[in-house]
Amino acid sequence: MKRIIVAFAAVLLVMFNCAQTRAGHHGDAEKAVKKGILLVAFGTSMPEAGRAFDNIERKVKAEFEDIDVRWAYTSHIIREKLASRGEEVLSPEEALAWMMDQGYTHVAVQSLHTIAGREFHELLKNANAFEDMAGPIRKVTVGLPLLGTHKDIEAVSSAILDFIPEKRKKDEAVVLMGHGTRHPANAFYTALMFNLRQKDRNIFVGTVEGRPDIGEIQNMLEKRGLNKVYLMPFMSVAGDHASNDMAGDGADSWKSVLTGAGMECVPVLKGTAEYDSIVSVWVNHLKTAVTNLEKE
Ligand code: CO
């Protein structure tokens, strides 16, 4: 059956290529199709953290062999930092404008954010605007971030249970550090924690900039009498927040706060994008976005 599908796909591909060539011969540029994928992350300026993005790119290129893959970072601060080192990364708007200029007609934009917060909604709005502009881009689709649906919460929760260090015992806590936001999508962190704690009472999800914060997490840990904690970032890359706010030696870091409360902390500095089971959730959203390019 699989072979038949592959053969059928190959025939379709040949037909598609012929159609493209014919359109070219007749100078009918309107019919030509040039597909692209734009991966959009918050960004990172830490080269060690970049391996998480390399992992995503490998998976995406393996899944979509015939489609060009481009990157953009939403964080202005990170793009400026990189530019000062001579590394240029475009914003999503710049990247889409460049793709427009390069004659791309169909672009699937994949958000590599964790939740659909402010940055995701800005990306969605601006990406959609490119569809309305005059120029070669006819269709733009945007894939959901990591936690987009209830199915994602379930998949991510299972993935987390799998990547918790094996040496961690059931009576030891795992505290995940999400970024957090004032945007209502912040509730996804708590939804994930609810799901995780149905399966393992000693797993918690806190945030740096939203709720629950480290104080609330500390209360929960103390109520359960937990005195050893594995600290893990719940962000695509183990960047600045993970190394400083989570595992740093500063007085406000989660490690310092919990150590000060008498708990032993074991930080694990690995971003979620380094785990294949998490990356596949983003890749599945991208598959939907690429499929939707065909819809009128
Ligand atoms: Co931040």
Residues whose N, C-alpha, C, O or C-beta is under 5 A from the ligand:
A	BS01	CO	none
